[in-house]
Each structure stands twice: as structure tokens, then as C-alpha cells.
Amino acid sequence: MSLSPSLEAALTAGTESRTSASGADGVHYLAWNPHETAKPALLFAHGHRGHARWWSPIAPFFTDRFRVFALDFSGMGDSPWRSEYLPETFIGNLLDVMDAERLESATLAGHSFGGSIVLRAAAAAPRRVSHAIVIDSWLRFPEVEVDADPPPLRVGRGGLYPDYASIRARYRLLPEQPVACAELLEFVARHSVIQEASGWRWKFDPALPQHLGPIASGAILPTIRTRTDYVYGSLSALVDAARAAKIVESLPNGRAPVAIPDAHHHVMLDQPLALVTALRGLLA
């Protein structure tokens, strides 16, 4: 698949780079149309070790109806690293962006790890989350999976690389999947690394835990009263139709699930326009 004109326009759409606060407590985020304050807000949350630019193929399609933002969670993207990472850290990141933009509430859409944080935020601060959309997030159900973890992911090493070609050669999607569009993969890969005086490194903190325990638990779902939609890739390595249905059934105001045909876990990379269509329907 090659980039369509609409996707090319999305990737080059202008954004503002903002920070919720100075110092280690602030988080970096992107704002596509922040001055259109009459519109409701839509905030996108990326997956584990990802960054806000994962949403660049998607976010600009919603500026007609929403003020659109995407954040870098602490320890990822262009946000500062921390000495400790807890579920509350990442919930706070979402709320910090909303506070920085003076948003009483917002629609939150999160992919994978970001989706689990959106659910935790909806449980912890229900008045701040007007609508939650969760995309291909794996959740543990403790009554039947006491010791279960999601399928294992290979964790890359940290350290420095001598040039961009060297670090780019190490870049992998986790979980791995077929590359539907080389241009989109190159885009997210290029924004996943940074050049320093002594070489190139990953933007994410190598000390980030791979799993955060109760953050990925279906036990919180019955406590969430926010309207919540669940979307997943029909070919996802993490979520199948049965798990997606159980997640929705466990939510008091859960809807769908919506399966994106021919999509793997990283839905926005292999079926971006289908995901846009699905989200537009859910946000209508």
C-alpha cells in the first residue's frame, strides 16, 4: 500500500508542539488546532514505547469537529524520563494535558497501552472523560486468567548507535506484523529516535517496565460508567473476537466491539483510513 493523497496531507498537517508544565513533571503533546476553542476536545493516547506521532495519519481527519491533541506519555516520545513509572503517572499525564488546555472534559482515544490508560482515567476521573475509545488493548480477566500475561514481546536493547541507518535497522513493531505501508512505518520510526552528540538513541526510557500489573486488568471495567467503545484489528496478535466481546460485555456502557477488517494490532499503520471511518462513526 502506498500513501494516498489524504494520508500524505495528514502527515504534513501543521501542529503545535506544547508542554503541559516545565521540568520533569511536564509532558509533551501535539496540538493540531488548539485555538478552535468552541469545539469539543479529542485527545489521542499512544501505545507502549510509542509517541504522539503515531497518530499523525489519523488526528487531522477530526479537526473539522474537534480540537485535536496527542500526547507523549512520560518516558516516551519527547516527554521527560522519570525515576519511577506507575499507573497513576500515566493517568496524570492525560489529565495534565487537559488542565494545560483548560479542558473540563474530553473524548479520549487510546491504542494498546494507551487504551488501558484511558480506561484507568475513566475509572479514576469519570467527570473528565466524556467518551472513551479503546483500540486493540489487551486486558487480563483475573477470574479466569490469574497469572496470564499478554503474548510476550521482544524488548529491544538501549544504548547508542553510530548513525540513523544502524538504529533504523533495529526498529521493529511489537508485536511484529506485515508492513502494509513502508512510508507510514518509516514516519513513526524516524520520530522514535533522536540524535545526540555521541550517537543515535531511542526516545523511550529503557527503564520503562514492559508490564504494569493491574493497569491491564479487566477487573476495573464494571466500575467505568463512561460511554466506551472498543475497536480491534481482525488479525490482531493480542486481541481476538472473544476477548473483545468480553471486554465490551464487562463495561456498563460498553458498545460494539468494532473489528477493523484486515487490520493487525497496529491498526493505524496498516488500515489507517478504515480506522478513521470507524472512529468517525463512533464519534458521530
C-alpha positions as CSV (number, residue, x, y, z in Angstrom):
1,M,0.0,0.0,0.0
2,S,1.3,3.4,-0.9
3,L,0.3,6.7,0.7
4,S,-2.9,8.2,-0.6
5,P,-3.1,12.0,-1.1
6,S,-5.3,12.3,2.0
7,L,-2.7,10.4,4.1
8,E,0.1,12.5,2.7
9,A,-1.8,15.6,3.7
10,A,-2.4,14.2,7.2
11,L,1.3,13.5,7.7
12,T,2.2,17.1,6.7
13,A,-0.6,18.8,8.5
14,G,0.7,21.6,10.8
15,T,0.9,21.0,14.5
16,E,2.0,22.9,17.6
17,S,4.4,21.3,20.0
18,R,3.4,22.1,23.5
19,T,4.4,21.1,27.1
20,S,2.0,20.8,30.0
21,A,4.5,22.1,32.5
22,S,8.2,22.7,32.8
23,G,10.6,20.3,34.3
24,A,10.3,16.5,34.9
25,D,6.6,16.7,35.7
26,G,5.6,18.1,32.4
27,V,4.5,16.1,29.3
28,H,5.0,16.9,25.7
29,Y,2.0,16.9,23.4
30,L,0.9,17.9,19.9
31,A,-2.0,20.2,19.1
32,W,-3.4,20.4,15.6
33,N,-6.0,23.2,16.0
34,P,-5.7,24.4,19.7
35,H,-7.2,27.8,19.1
36,E,-10.6,26.5,17.9
37,T,-11.9,26.6,21.5
38,A,-15.5,26.4,20.6
39,K,-15.1,22.7,19.5
40,P,-15.1,19.8,22.0
41,A,-11.7,18.2,22.6
42,L,-10.3,14.8,21.4
43,L,-7.1,13.5,22.9
44,F,-5.2,10.6,21.5
45,A,-3.0,8.3,23.6
46,H,-0.3,6.1,22.0
47,G,0.9,2.6,22.8
48,H,3.8,1.3,24.9
49,R,7.2,2.9,24.0
50,G,5.4,4.9,21.2
51,H,4.8,8.6,20.8
52,A,2.3,11.2,19.7
53,R,3.3,11.0,16.0
54,W,1.8,7.5,15.8
55,W,-1.5,9.5,15.5
56,S,-0.3,11.8,12.7
57,P,-2.1,9.6,10.0
58,I,-5.3,9.8,12.0
59,A,-5.7,13.0,14.0
60,P,-6.0,15.6,11.2
61,F,-9.2,13.9,9.9
62,F,-11.0,15.1,13.1
63,T,-10.2,18.7,13.2
64,D,-13.4,19.6,11.4
65,R,-15.4,18.7,14.6
66,F,-12.8,18.6,17.4
67,R,-9.9,20.4,19.0
68,V,-7.4,17.5,18.5
69,F,-4.4,16.6,20.7
70,A,-2.0,13.7,21.1
71,L,0.4,13.3,24.0
72,D,3.7,11.7,24.7
73,F,3.4,9.7,27.9
74,S,6.2,10.1,30.5
75,G,9.4,8.3,29.5
76,M,8.3,8.2,25.8
77,G,8.4,10.4,22.8
78,D,9.6,13.9,23.7
79,S,8.4,13.8,27.3
80,P,10.9,13.6,30.2
81,W,12.0,10.3,31.7
82,R,11.2,9.6,35.3
83,S,12.7,7.7,38.2
84,E,9.5,5.6,38.6
85,Y,6.6,4.8,36.4
86,L,3.2,3.9,38.0
87,P,-0.3,3.6,36.5
88,E,-1.1,6.9,38.3
89,T,1.9,8.5,36.4
90,F,0.2,8.0,33.0
91,I,-3.3,8.8,34.2
92,G,-1.9,12.1,35.4
93,N,-0.3,12.7,32.0
94,L,-3.7,12.7,30.4
95,L,-5.2,15.0,33.0
96,D,-2.2,17.3,32.8
97,V,-2.7,17.9,29.1
98,M,-6.4,18.6,29.7
99,D,-5.5,21.0,32.5
100,A,-2.9,22.8,30.3
101,E,-5.6,23.3,27.7
102,R,-8.3,24.2,30.3
103,L,-10.5,21.3,29.3
104,E,-13.1,20.3,31.8
105,S,-13.7,17.1,29.9
106,A,-12.6,15.4,26.6
107,T,-13.1,12.4,24.5
108,L,-10.1,10.1,25.0
109,A,-9.0,7.6,22.4
110,G,-6.1,5.2,23.2
111,H,-4.3,2.4,21.4
112,S,-3.0,-0.7,23.2
113,F,-1.2,0.5,26.4
114,G,-2.8,3.9,25.8
115,G,-6.2,2.4,25.7
116,S,-5.7,0.7,29.1
117,I,-4.6,4.1,30.5
118,V,-7.8,5.7,29.0
119,L,-9.8,3.1,30.8
120,R,-8.0,3.8,34.1
121,A,-8.6,7.5,33.6
122,A,-12.3,7.0,33.0
123,A,-12.4,5.0,36.3
124,A,-10.4,7.4,38.3
125,A,-11.8,10.7,36.9
126,P,-15.1,10.0,35.3
127,R,-16.2,13.7,35.0
128,R,-13.1,14.4,32.9
129,V,-13.7,11.6,30.3
130,S,-16.8,12.3,28.3
131,H,-16.3,9.4,25.9
132,A,-13.6,6.7,25.8
133,I,-12.5,4.8,22.7
134,V,-10.1,1.9,23.3
135,I,-8.2,0.4,20.3
136,D,-6.8,-3.2,20.5
137,S,-5.9,-3.1,24.2
138,W,-5.3,-6.4,25.9
139,L,-6.9,-6.8,29.3
140,R,-6.5,-9.5,31.8
141,F,-9.6,-11.1,33.4
142,P,-8.4,-12.2,36.8
143,E,-11.2,-14.7,37.5
144,V,-10.1,-16.8,34.6
145,E,-6.5,-15.7,34.0
146,V,-4.9,-15.3,37.4
147,D,-1.3,-15.5,36.1
148,A,-1.9,-14.7,32.5
149,D,0.1,-12.0,30.6
150,P,-0.3,-10.8,27.1
151,P,1.7,-12.6,24.4
152,P,5.4,-11.9,25.0
153,L,7.1,-9.1,23.2
154,R,10.8,-9.0,22.3
155,V,12.3,-6.0,24.1
156,G,15.0,-4.1,22.2
157,R,18.2,-3.0,23.8
158,G,19.0,0.5,24.7
159,G,22.4,2.3,24.1
160,L,23.7,4.4,21.3
161,Y,24.0,3.7,17.6
162,P,26.6,5.3,15.3
163,D,24.1,6.6,12.7
164,Y,20.5,6.6,11.7
165,A,20.8,3.6,9.4
166,S,22.1,1.5,12.2
167,I,19.3,2.3,14.6
168,R,16.6,2.2,11.9
169,A,17.7,-1.3,11.1
170,R,16.8,-2.3,14.6
171,Y,13.4,-0.8,14.6
172,R,10.6,-3.4,15.0
173,L,6.8,-3.3,15.6
174,L,5.9,-5.1,18.8
175,P,4.1,-7.4,18.2
176,E,5.6,-7.8,14.7
177,Q,3.2,-7.7,11.8
178,P,3.3,-7.4,8.0
179,V,4.3,-3.9,6.8
180,A,1.3,-2.6,4.8
181,C,2.8,0.8,4.1
182,A,6.5,1.4,4.2
183,E,6.1,5.2,4.2
184,L,4.0,5.1,7.4
185,L,6.4,2.7,9.1
186,E,9.3,5.0,8.2
187,F,7.5,8.0,9.5
188,V,6.9,6.5,13.0
189,A,10.4,5.0,13.1
190,R,12.0,8.3,12.3
191,H,10.1,10.0,15.2
192,S,11.1,7.2,17.6
193,V,14.8,8.1,17.7
194,I,16.9,11.1,18.4
195,Q,20.4,12.1,17.6
196,E,22.8,13.2,20.3
197,A,26.4,14.3,20.2
198,S,27.7,10.7,20.8
199,G,25.2,8.9,18.6
200,W,21.6,7.9,18.0
201,R,19.3,6.5,20.7
202,W,15.7,5.5,21.2
203,K,13.4,8.2,22.6
204,F,11.8,5.9,25.1
205,D,13.3,5.3,28.5
206,P,14.9,1.8,28.6
207,A,13.8,1.6,32.3
208,L,10.1,1.6,31.3
209,P,8.5,-1.6,32.7
210,Q,7.1,-3.9,30.0
211,H,4.0,-4.6,32.0
212,L,2.4,-2.5,34.8
213,G,0.4,-5.1,36.6
214,P,-3.1,-4.0,37.4
215,I,-3.1,-1.4,34.7
216,A,-4.0,-4.2,32.3
217,S,-6.8,-5.8,34.3
218,G,-10.4,-6.3,33.3
219,A,-11.4,-6.0,36.9
220,I,-11.8,-2.2,36.6
221,L,-14.3,-2.5,33.7
222,P,-17.5,-2.8,35.8
223,T,-16.6,0.4,37.6
224,I,-16.5,2.5,34.5
225,R,-19.7,4.4,33.7
226,T,-18.3,6.4,30.8
227,R,-19.6,5.6,27.4
228,T,-16.9,3.3,26.0
229,D,-16.3,1.9,22.5
230,Y,-14.0,-0.9,21.8
231,V,-12.2,-1.3,18.4
232,Y,-9.7,-4.0,17.4
233,G,-7.9,-5.4,14.4
234,S,-9.5,-8.6,13.0
235,L,-6.0,-10.0,12.6
236,S,-4.6,-8.7,15.9
237,A,-2.0,-10.9,17.6
238,L,-3.2,-9.6,21.0
239,V,-7.0,-9.4,20.9
240,D,-9.4,-11.9,19.3
241,A,-13.1,-11.6,18.8
242,A,-13.9,-13.4,22.1
243,R,-11.7,-11.2,24.2
244,A,-13.1,-8.1,22.5
245,A,-16.7,-9.2,23.2
246,K,-15.9,-10.0,26.9
247,I,-14.3,-6.5,27.3
248,V,-17.5,-4.8,26.0
249,E,-19.8,-7.1,28.0
250,S,-17.9,-6.1,31.2
251,L,-18.4,-2.4,30.6
252,P,-21.7,-0.9,31.9
253,N,-21.8,1.5,28.9
254,G,-19.7,-0.5,26.5
255,R,-20.5,-0.5,22.8
256,A,-19.6,-2.6,19.8
257,P,-16.9,-4.2,19.5
258,V,-15.9,-3.0,16.1
259,A,-13.5,-5.2,14.2
260,I,-11.3,-3.4,11.5
261,P,-11.1,-5.9,8.6
262,D,-7.6,-7.0,7.6
263,A,-6.0,-5.0,10.4
264,H,-3.3,-6.2,12.8
265,H,-2.6,-4.8,16.2
266,H,-1.1,-1.6,14.9
267,V,-4.3,-0.6,13.2
268,M,-3.3,3.0,12.3
269,L,-0.4,1.7,10.2
270,D,-2.0,-1.0,8.1
271,Q,-5.6,0.2,7.9
272,P,-5.5,4.0,8.7
273,L,-8.4,5.1,6.6
274,A,-10.6,2.2,7.8
275,L,-9.8,3.3,11.4
276,V,-10.7,6.9,10.6
277,T,-14.0,5.7,9.1
278,A,-14.7,3.6,12.2
279,L,-13.8,6.4,14.6
280,R,-15.9,8.9,12.7
281,G,-18.9,6.6,13.1
282,L,-18.3,6.2,16.8
283,L,-17.9,9.9,17.3
284,A,-21.0,10.9,15.3
